Amino acid sequence: MSTTPKLLAVADLAVHFPIRRGILQHTVGYVRAVDGVSLELARGRTLALVGESGCGKTTVGKAILQLIQPTTGRVQLDGRELTGLSRKAMRPLRRRLQMIFQDPFASLDPRLPIGEIIGEGMGALGLVQARAGSAAVNAAIAALLGQVGLDAAALHRYPHEFSGGQRQRIAIARALAVQPELIVCDEPTSALDVSVQAQILNLLKQLQDDLGLAYLFITHNFAVVEYLAHEVAVMYLGRIVERGSVDEVLRTPRHPYTQALLSAVPSVQAGAERPVIRLAGEAPSPASPPSGCHFHPRCPRADATCRCDYPAATQLTETHIVRCFHAGDR
């Protein structure tokens, strides 16, 4: 998408989960959670991955980090292939790739004080040599807490003693502890109050400016996309149907699904409202996707071609790509 050298390159990524039935657990089909996703991300940039719940966004993030083994496809970090690496071979690369989860309480071990939660990864990856709890380790953790806007006194407290926003700051500090280059943010603000969401987004933006971090930001909130992201990819039923710069996709969406999502976003500018597009039915199951274009059962423009064939990517501009037979319709 950008001319900046790519930190992350994903090509034809697929994650299919087997459906097993009967006493012998025979495989009778597959849930195609991710079905041929390709994307790129440069250093210091943010790519937002958007779409309805269940479209496969989180699975993409976990497959990139090799927390889920991809069925097919390639994931490269700085040109190095990650897919197929053993756990031992993947271990030194873990520090370059981190994830911030949606629920900051569920992702923090309630039995451990904050200092141990943050320091655990540092010790596991050999970033600190001193024993846990030592002055050197505590000083490093206190500096991380300060970086995310928390007092060093938090080091000895437990997750339940903090608010949701503070817990998410702790989760961010844990991710930063191993000095990553890429962070997958899985809807990190959706469980927070609106005012706290803004604080966390401001923090993430500041950290990106200070540290040159790249973010794959998984969300369904277009206001977040507009504020934080440089590029956006719209996902439907395991596939990316439109991607481009934030300005291209948000101002001139060309896929009917993107247009429908954006039509539901309220505008504060007078006269800027789009007519609301109401989609028929619900998204099909990834266990039995429709023939042709997966979106055709809900699409107001669908015709016989849409029902039979899946559209190839249409390059609208150097950075704007859409998969739709009617992308030229206005």
N, C-alpha and C positions, 0 to 999 in steps of 0.2 A: 504493500500500500504506500509506504513512504520510501523515499530514496535513502533514508538512513539505514546503515547496515543492520541486518536483522539479528536480534538476540534469540528469538523463538521462531521456528518454522514448523508448522503442522500440515501434513499432506494426507488427504484421504483417510482421516482417522475414523475408525468404526469401533463401536463397543456393542456387541450383541450378547445378551444374557439368555442362556438356554431355558426353555420352559419344559419341566420334567413332570411326568405323571405316572401313576401306577406304583405298584409295590416295588418294581425294579427300576423306577425312576427313569424311564425311557425319555429321551429328548423328542418332543413332538413339535417343536417350533422355537422361535427366538424372538425376544423383545429387542427391537433395533433401537436402542436408546440413543445411540449416535451412529449416523449412517453416511459417512463420507465427508467429514468436516475438514476444510483447509483454511488456515489463517496464518498470519505473520504478525510479529510484534517487534518493534525496534526498542533499543535502550531508551529509558527515560520517557516512554510514551505509554498511553493508556488506551487499551482496546476494550470497549464495552461489548458484552455479549448479552443480548436481550431476547425476550420471548416469553410466552406464557409458561406457567408452572407445568413441569412434566415434559418440556420440549427437549431436555437433554443437556441443559447448560452446565449444571453441576457435574454431570458425568464427564463432560469435556474437560473441565478443570482438573478433576481427579485423575483422568487418563493422562493428561499432560504431565502431571507430577508423578505418574506411575504408581499412584495409590490404587488404581484399577488397571489391570493389564488390558491394553487395547486388543481387539480381535484382529484388526488389520490396520495398516497405515503407518505413518512415520511421524515421530516427534524429535526434532533436533534443537539442541541448545548450543548456540555458537557453532553450528555445523557438526556437532557431535550427536550421533544417534543415541537416543535414550531407550527406545523400544527394544525389548529383548535383553536388556542388561540384567544381570543377576543382582540380587539384593546387595551383595558385597561390592560389585562394581558401581552400583547406583549410590551407595552410601556417601562417598566423598562429594557427589554432586548435589546432595540434599541441601547443603548450606546455600546453594545458589538459587534454589526454588523453595518457596514457602507458601503457606495458605492461611488465610484468615477466614474463619467459618461464620455462618449466619448467626448462630446462637452463642454469645460469648460465655454464658454460664455452662452450657453443656460441653463446651470445648475446653474448659479449665477443670483440672482435677480438684474436686472440693476438699480432698484430704491433705493437699500440699499447700504450704505458704507460698505467696507470690514469688519470693526470691527463688525457691526451688523450681517453680513452674518455668520461670524465665531462664534460669541457669541450666536446666536439664539438657536442652539442645546444645548449649555451649560446651558442656562437658562431653556429651555423646560424640560430638564432631571434633573434639580435641582443640577447641578454641581457647580453653582455659586449662592450665596445668595444675593450678593450686586446688586443694581439696575444697569441696562444696562448703560454703559458710565462711570461708576465709575472708580476710579483709580485702584482698585483691578482687575476688569474685564479687563480693558485696558492693564494692565500689563500681565495678563494671555494670552491675545490675541497677544500682542507684542512678547511674548516668543514663541508662536506657529508660528508666522510669521518668526521669526529668525530661528526656527527649519527647515523650508522649504526654507530658503535662501532668505527671503525678509526683507526689512527694516521696522521698526516699523512705519515709516511715512505712509506706505500703509494703515494703519488702518482707516484713514479718507477719503480715495479716493474711487472711484467707479469702477466697473468692466471694463467699456469701456476705462479707462485710462491705462489699462495694455495690454501687449502682450499676445498671446495665451499660451505661456509657463508659464508666470507669473500667468495667470488666473488658469492654472491647478495646480500650486503650492498653490494658494489660496484654490482651491477645496480640495486639500490634507490636508491643514491646517484645513479646516472645518471638514473633516472626523476625523482627529486626536483629535479635540477639546473635544470629548466625551470619549476619552481613549478607543477605540475599541480593540478587540482581533482579529477580522476578518474583512478584507476589500475586497469587491468585486470590482475589477478594470475592468470596461467595456471599453476595447480598449482605455485606457486613453492617449495614445500617437499617435493614428492614425490621428488626426487632426493637428498635429504639424510638423514643419520642422524636418528633420533628425537630425540636430545638437541639436535641443531642445529636441527631443525624447531621445537622449542619456543622457542628463542632468536629465530628469525626471526619467528615469530608474535607474540612479545612485542614485538619491534621494530616490526612493522607496526601493532600496536595502539597503541603509544605514539606513533608518528608520526601516526596518525589523531587521537588526542586532542590532540596539540600543534598540528597543522596543519589540522585539519578536513577531511581527505581523505575522499573517497568511494571505496570499493572494489567492483568487480565481481570476486568471488573464485571462480575456476573450480577445482573440486575433486571428488574422489570420496570424500573422507574426512569422515565425519559428526562425528568428534571435533573436527576443525578448524572445521566449520560451527558446532557448539555453542559453541566458545570465542570465535570471532571475529565471526560474522555476526549481523545483526539480523533479516534476512529470508532466505528460501531459496526457490529455484525448482527443481523436479525436472524433468529433461529426458529424453525418450525418443524416439529416432528423429526428431530434428529438431524436436520440439514440446515445449512445457512442459505437463506433465500435472497438476502440483499446485504451488501456491505459497502462501506465507503467512508469518507470523512464525515464527521458529525454534522457539518453544515449541509453536505449533500443529502444525507439520509433523512435528517430532520426537516430540512427546508423543501427538498424536492424528492420525497419518497416515490418509488416507482413500482414497488411490488404491492399488490392489493392487501396483503397481510400487514405490511408495514404501515400502509395508509390507514387501515382499520385501527391498529394499535394507537397511532398518533391522533386519530380523530377523537379518541376518548380522553385525551389529555387536555384539561382546561387551560385556556390562555388568559393572561392578565392584560393583553393588549386589545383595545377596542377594534373590532372588525377583523381580528386575526383568527377567529374561530373557524374550524373546519366543520362541515356537516358530519354528524356522527354516523359512522358506518357500522351497522349491526350485522355481525356474522351469523349465519345460520348454523344451528347445532353446536357441537363441541368438537374439540380436536380429536381425531381418530386415535385408536390405540396403536402404539408403536409395535405391538405384537402382530397387527394385521393392517399395515398401512394401505391406503387406497392405491389403485393403479394410476399410472401417469403422474401428473403433478399431485403431490400429497395434499395440496390446499384446495383442489378443485371442488370437493363436496361442499365447501363453505364459500367459494369465490363467486361474486356476482358477475364476473367476466368469463367464467369457464365455458369452453366449447368442446367439441368432439376431440380436438387435438389435445387439449388439456387432460381429458379423461384417458387418453391412450399413451401419451409420451411424457417423459419428464424433461422439462426445458433445460437446454444447455445454458451456460453463463453468458450473458450479454454484457459486453464492456461498453458502458455508457460514456465514461470518461476514463482518464488514466487510473483513477482510484475508485470509481463507482461501478459496481458490478451487481447485476440482478438476474435471478433465474425466473423468468416469466415470459410466456409467449406474447403477452400483451404489454410488455414494458414500454413500447412506443406509444401506446394509447394515452391520451391526455383527457 
